[in-house]
Amino acid sequence: MNSISHLQSAAPAARALVVAELELAEAARRASDFARGMAPNGHASRLEPGSLVYDALQLIDHAREVLAAATRHERARGADYAGLVGPDSTGLAADLMSAAGPGSETRSENIAERLFELDTWVCHHSEPDDPIESRHPVTDSATRHLTRPL
């Protein structure tokens, strides 16, 4: 995690990419955890009328957060909105711009902790055939952004 400690001195584009990747991973984790909680488990709250529809609507909100974070990540990688959706989808490009909103001003003090939590989560939920090369896959990805020229 040495390279992560140098986030403040990294090039602005590398910093933005690390933050965007971290936000995408956290949004995906929240959506995944919420979706896993929707699996039938015999809990009495699952038997209340409308509870599954309400949960499904909340899952759509989580998916929108993932879409917004993915859009910010692609923008941090240099993609433009038109390039994300193709030349015939100007309405969708406008929707993505609206969904993405402003980027986050994540400070470096909590990035190492957040990366550790995501590393733990990814490793805990990995399958035997997942292409995970280390015990710190999210941190390794972020570190590559800080050490690779953009």
Backbone bond lengths (Angstrom), bond angles and torsions (degrees), N, CA, C in turn:
res aa  C-N    CA-C-N  psi(-1)  N-CA   C-N-CA  omega(-1)  CA-C   N-CA-C  phi
1 M - - - 1.436 - - 1.516 111.72 -
2 N 1.304 118.14 8.36 1.443 121.37 -179.55 1.511 112.45 -55.61
3 S 1.337 117.51 -44.07 1.450 120.29 -178.11 1.516 111.73 -64.38
4 I 1.333 117.72 -31.89 1.449 120.76 179.25 1.525 110.14 -64.34
5 S 1.317 117.41 -34.78 1.458 119.83 -179.64 1.524 111.44 -66.09
6 H 1.318 117.39 -16.90 1.457 121.54 179.42 1.532 111.70 -98.74
7 L 1.310 117.18 19.28 1.458 121.30 -177.42 1.520 111.93 -58.31
8 Q 1.334 118.09 -41.53 1.459 120.96 -177.73 1.523 111.75 -62.55
9 S 1.320 118.13 -31.22 1.455 120.08 -178.74 1.532 112.55 -91.49
10 A 1.310 116.97 -1.57 1.464 120.71 -179.86 1.525 109.82 -72.82
11 A 1.304 115.26 160.92 1.460 120.77 176.48 1.526 109.18 -58.79
12 P 1.334 117.29 143.88 1.476 119.77 -178.97 1.531 113.40 -54.11
13 A 1.324 117.99 -38.36 1.468 120.14 -179.96 1.524 110.94 -65.91
14 A 1.331 117.74 -39.41 1.462 120.66 177.89 1.515 110.57 -67.51
15 R 1.327 116.93 -41.55 1.470 120.93 177.61 1.521 110.68 -60.62
16 A 1.335 116.25 -45.57 1.470 120.43 -179.76 1.519 111.33 -62.24
17 L 1.322 116.64 -37.97 1.461 120.16 179.88 1.522 111.37 -68.37
18 V 1.318 117.68 -40.95 1.467 121.10 177.94 1.529 110.05 -62.74
19 V 1.328 116.60 -45.44 1.464 120.30 -179.59 1.526 110.35 -64.00
20 A 1.329 117.24 -43.67 1.469 120.48 179.87 1.525 111.06 -63.59
21 E 1.320 116.92 -39.79 1.468 120.46 179.02 1.530 111.01 -66.55
22 L 1.313 115.49 -40.19 1.462 120.48 178.17 1.523 110.89 -63.88
23 E 1.324 116.66 -43.83 1.472 120.25 178.68 1.525 111.38 -64.08
24 L 1.334 117.27 -39.07 1.464 120.80 177.87 1.523 110.46 -64.24
25 A 1.325 116.88 -44.90 1.465 120.17 -179.99 1.523 111.05 -62.39
26 E 1.323 117.06 -41.16 1.469 119.74 -179.78 1.529 111.53 -68.19
27 A 1.329 117.66 -39.95 1.464 120.26 177.65 1.526 110.76 -64.51
28 A 1.332 116.62 -41.20 1.464 120.33 178.59 1.524 111.01 -65.19
29 R 1.327 116.44 -39.37 1.466 119.95 178.29 1.524 110.74 -62.88
30 R 1.334 117.05 -44.90 1.470 119.59 179.37 1.521 111.26 -61.69
31 A 1.342 116.86 -43.06 1.468 120.37 179.98 1.524 110.64 -64.81
32 S 1.321 116.38 -42.76 1.460 120.53 -179.76 1.524 111.56 -64.04
33 D 1.316 115.78 -46.37 1.469 119.10 179.57 1.524 110.89 -62.63
34 F 1.328 116.92 -40.34 1.462 119.55 178.98 1.528 110.12 -65.11
35 A 1.336 117.21 -45.20 1.462 120.87 -179.67 1.527 110.76 -61.87
36 R 1.322 116.95 -40.46 1.470 119.90 178.82 1.523 110.13 -62.03
37 G 1.323 117.08 -35.18 1.458 121.00 178.30 1.521 113.70 -68.76
38 M 1.335 116.80 -14.94 1.465 120.36 179.07 1.527 112.44 -83.00
39 A 1.312 117.59 -11.64 1.462 119.68 -179.24 1.526 109.77 -62.65
40 P 1.336 117.28 136.78 1.461 119.72 178.98 1.528 111.11 -55.02
41 N 1.320 115.24 128.64 1.464 119.04 -177.48 1.525 112.57 -136.53
42 G 1.335 116.65 7.57 1.452 120.22 177.70 1.523 114.23 81.35
43 H 1.342 117.62 -1.19 1.468 120.69 -179.78 1.524 109.34 -67.63
44 A 1.306 116.46 140.78 1.467 122.07 -176.30 1.518 112.64 -57.70
45 S 1.336 118.96 -32.28 1.465 120.36 -178.65 1.526 111.86 -64.69
46 R 1.329 117.22 -23.35 1.467 121.08 178.84 1.530 111.01 -75.19
47 L 1.321 117.11 -13.70 1.457 120.42 -177.42 1.524 112.69 -92.77
48 E 1.333 117.98 -10.28 1.458 121.08 -179.73 1.521 110.12 -70.34
49 P 1.337 117.55 135.55 1.466 120.20 179.65 1.528 111.01 -57.23
50 G 1.310 116.30 132.64 1.459 122.25 176.53 1.517 115.26 86.62
51 S 1.329 117.95 -9.72 1.471 118.86 -174.91 1.528 112.26 -65.36
52 L 1.323 117.80 -36.78 1.461 119.76 -179.45 1.526 111.52 -70.24
53 V 1.334 116.19 -38.39 1.468 119.67 177.75 1.521 109.85 -66.10
54 Y 1.324 116.67 -42.27 1.463 120.68 177.43 1.530 110.34 -60.03
55 D 1.323 116.84 -45.09 1.460 120.56 178.62 1.528 111.30 -63.57
56 A 1.337 116.64 -39.56 1.467 119.98 178.88 1.532 110.58 -63.51
57 L 1.315 116.96 -38.63 1.467 120.15 176.66 1.528 110.95 -64.72
58 Q 1.315 116.85 -38.53 1.461 119.74 176.35 1.533 111.03 -65.95
59 L 1.327 116.46 -36.06 1.459 120.33 177.87 1.532 110.28 -63.88
60 I 1.332 117.11 -37.08 1.468 120.20 175.27 1.524 110.10 -60.66
61 D 1.323 117.89 -41.17 1.469 120.67 176.78 1.527 110.88 -61.38
62 H 1.329 116.57 -41.43 1.470 119.98 176.96 1.529 110.20 -62.83
63 A 1.333 116.70 -41.43 1.466 120.55 179.43 1.529 110.46 -63.40
64 R 1.316 117.65 -36.64 1.473 120.42 176.45 1.525 111.10 -64.14
65 E 1.325 116.50 -37.73 1.469 119.79 176.53 1.525 110.46 -64.24
66 V 1.336 116.72 -39.67 1.465 120.63 177.96 1.530 109.39 -64.78
67 L 1.336 117.85 -43.56 1.464 121.73 178.56 1.528 110.77 -60.54
68 A 1.316 116.89 -44.86 1.466 120.25 179.27 1.534 110.61 -62.78
69 A 1.321 116.93 -44.14 1.465 120.44 179.73 1.526 110.84 -66.42
70 A 1.326 117.33 -39.24 1.469 120.80 178.17 1.525 110.43 -64.56
71 T 1.317 116.47 -38.95 1.464 120.63 178.57 1.525 110.42 -65.33
72 R 1.339 117.36 -44.04 1.470 119.95 177.53 1.534 110.56 -63.07
73 H 1.337 116.61 -37.48 1.462 120.21 178.62 1.524 110.39 -63.81
74 E 1.323 116.95 -46.78 1.467 120.33 179.44 1.532 110.50 -62.17
75 R 1.321 116.90 -39.11 1.470 120.40 177.82 1.530 109.81 -64.35
76 A 1.333 117.32 -39.96 1.469 120.06 178.52 1.524 110.58 -64.97
77 R 1.321 116.95 -26.65 1.473 121.32 177.28 1.523 111.80 -82.62
78 G 1.340 117.08 -3.99 1.462 120.71 175.40 1.508 115.61 104.99
79 A 1.315 119.15 0.38 1.459 120.90 179.93 1.526 109.65 -75.39
80 D 1.333 115.84 147.66 1.458 118.31 172.23 1.529 108.42 -100.68
81 Y 1.322 116.70 163.59 1.460 120.05 -174.70 1.518 111.66 -61.07
82 A 1.317 117.73 -40.96 1.463 119.78 179.64 1.515 110.58 -62.64
83 G 1.333 117.14 -37.70 1.457 120.69 178.89 1.519 113.21 -68.11
84 L 1.321 116.43 -24.89 1.464 119.90 179.71 1.519 112.29 -74.46
85 V 1.325 117.42 -29.77 1.464 120.01 -172.83 1.522 113.96 -117.77
86 G 1.308 118.77 -10.00 1.456 121.97 -179.66 1.520 111.29 98.10
87 P 1.329 116.56 163.22 1.466 121.07 -173.01 1.527 114.90 -69.77
88 D 1.321 119.00 -22.95 1.462 121.29 -175.99 1.518 113.67 -95.81
89 S 1.311 118.05 12.83 1.466 120.82 -173.80 1.520 111.82 -123.18
90 T 1.326 116.99 54.26 1.466 119.36 -177.61 1.525 111.21 -63.77
91 G 1.331 117.53 -34.32 1.467 120.32 177.95 1.516 111.49 -63.89
92 L 1.333 116.70 -41.27 1.455 120.70 178.82 1.525 110.55 -67.98
93 A 1.319 117.21 -37.21 1.466 120.15 177.01 1.525 110.19 -61.02
94 A 1.323 116.99 -41.42 1.471 120.51 177.87 1.518 110.15 -65.20
95 D 1.331 117.36 -39.39 1.464 121.00 177.72 1.527 110.73 -62.26
96 L 1.332 117.09 -41.34 1.456 120.58 179.13 1.526 111.33 -65.40
97 M 1.331 116.88 -41.87 1.467 119.78 178.25 1.520 109.97 -60.04
98 S 1.317 115.94 -41.87 1.465 120.65 -179.87 1.529 110.59 -67.90
99 A 1.325 116.74 -42.80 1.466 120.79 -177.90 1.516 111.78 -67.13
100 A 1.320 116.65 -38.02 1.460 120.28 -174.39 1.521 112.14 -67.34
101 G 1.305 117.11 -37.40 1.460 119.74 179.56 1.517 111.57 57.91
102 P 1.312 116.56 -167.22 1.464 119.81 -178.83 1.525 111.48 -76.08
103 G 1.303 115.75 154.37 1.464 121.21 175.82 1.512 110.65 -72.39
104 S 1.298 115.13 165.91 1.456 121.35 -179.28 1.521 110.25 -88.45
105 E 1.290 115.33 153.43 1.463 121.59 174.14 1.526 107.95 -104.90
106 T 1.314 116.23 62.33 1.456 120.93 -178.99 1.515 109.74 -68.90
107 R 1.307 116.84 130.29 1.461 121.34 178.19 1.516 109.17 -90.75
108 S 1.313 115.76 154.36 1.464 119.67 -173.93 1.519 113.11 -73.36
109 E 1.348 118.13 -16.38 1.467 118.64 -177.20 1.533 112.33 -59.78
110 N 1.319 117.77 -35.25 1.455 118.71 -175.56 1.524 113.50 -104.11
111 I 1.300 118.47 1.00 1.462 120.04 -176.54 1.527 111.35 -67.41
112 A 1.314 118.64 -43.78 1.469 120.44 -179.19 1.531 110.53 -60.52
113 E 1.320 116.74 -42.03 1.469 120.33 178.70 1.521 111.10 -65.03
114 R 1.321 116.72 -43.27 1.464 120.50 179.88 1.528 110.66 -65.18
115 L 1.317 116.70 -39.66 1.462 119.81 177.34 1.522 110.92 -63.99
116 F 1.316 117.38 -42.61 1.471 120.81 178.25 1.528 110.13 -59.12
117 E 1.343 116.87 -44.38 1.470 119.93 179.17 1.523 111.22 -61.77
118 L 1.335 116.39 -41.40 1.463 119.48 179.43 1.528 111.71 -69.46
119 D 1.326 117.37 -39.75 1.465 120.13 175.62 1.526 110.64 -57.08
120 T 1.327 115.97 -46.71 1.464 121.45 -179.95 1.520 110.45 -61.38
121 W 1.321 116.32 -44.25 1.465 121.37 -178.57 1.525 110.63 -64.14
122 V 1.344 117.16 -47.12 1.467 120.42 -179.02 1.528 110.52 -61.30
123 C 1.314 116.50 -46.66 1.476 119.61 -179.00 1.529 111.39 -64.88
124 H 1.324 117.22 -38.09 1.464 121.35 179.70 1.530 111.48 -65.27
125 H 1.331 116.79 -34.51 1.464 121.03 -176.07 1.523 113.12 -100.85
126 S 1.308 118.23 10.47 1.465 119.62 -178.30 1.527 111.02 -78.87
127 E 1.312 114.31 153.74 1.460 122.93 176.07 1.527 107.75 -102.16
128 P 1.325 118.21 158.48 1.471 120.16 -178.40 1.529 114.35 -55.83
129 D 1.345 117.90 -30.65 1.466 119.71 -177.89 1.534 113.40 -95.26
130 D 1.333 118.67 7.26 1.467 121.31 176.40 1.530 109.58 -69.70
131 P 1.332 116.23 140.31 1.475 119.66 -177.80 1.533 112.65 -82.36
132 I 1.319 117.02 60.04 1.459 121.30 178.80 1.527 107.69 -97.48
133 E 1.342 115.24 122.84 1.454 120.02 -172.86 1.522 114.05 -94.46
134 S 1.330 118.11 -10.76 1.465 119.30 -178.12 1.520 109.48 -152.81
135 R 1.317 115.58 179.76 1.466 120.32 177.04 1.521 111.20 -85.35
136 H 1.343 117.33 -0.10 1.462 122.20 -178.84 1.531 109.94 -132.52
137 P 1.340 117.96 59.77 1.471 119.44 -172.26 1.529 113.88 -65.73
138 V 1.326 118.43 -37.95 1.458 120.41 -178.35 1.527 109.92 -73.00
139 T 1.316 116.59 -42.86 1.459 120.96 177.44 1.527 110.05 -62.11
140 D 1.331 117.64 -42.81 1.464 120.78 179.31 1.522 111.19 -60.14
141 S 1.320 117.13 -41.52 1.458 120.75 178.91 1.527 110.60 -63.45
142 A 1.325 117.25 -45.99 1.461 121.00 178.99 1.521 110.96 -62.71
143 T 1.312 116.93 -40.88 1.463 121.28 179.92 1.515 111.03 -62.22
144 R 1.342 116.98 -38.90 1.458 119.90 178.42 1.521 110.89 -60.08
145 H 1.336 118.21 -36.57 1.472 120.97 179.46 1.521 111.02 -65.75
146 L 1.330 116.42 -32.01 1.458 119.68 -177.33 1.523 112.72 -82.46
147 T 1.320 116.48 -20.63 1.467 119.06 -176.76 1.527 112.97 -106.77
148 R 1.312 117.20 -8.81 1.456 121.76 -178.51 1.527 108.82 -102.75
149 P 1.329 118.62 135.01 1.461 119.17 176.10 1.513 110.85 -66.64
150 L 1.331 115.96 140.59 1.466 120.33 179.69 1.504 111.54 -91.69
